[in-house]
Amino acid sequence: MMTAEQVRKKMRISHSRTDDDISGNIEAARLDMARVGIDPGADDALVDKAVELYCKGQFDYLGKGEQFMQNYERLRDAMSMAEGYKCGTR
């Protein structure tokens, strides 16, 4: 499962002052994925990438927040249609 420290590294943030915000965004991403039927217990590279994209979108990383959110939504929607990510299939 993606941690605040891992997301921080992905965004090249060297301090931990944003960890609470990052943790909140990780939880929000997982709740949003659960909202569309993705198993909230799913834990693999695609879920981690979705969380990363969501956090980068929320922080407007590199001034491309909207693009990161669009990429997150596309990945989330594709995962929601994949049998292996649906609630109760893991």
Secondary structure, DSSP 8 states (H G I E B T S, - for coil): ---HHHHHHHTT--SSTTHHHHHHHHHHHHHHHHHTTB-TT--SHHHHHHHHHHHHHHTTGGG-HHHHHHHHHHHHHHHHHSGGGBTT--
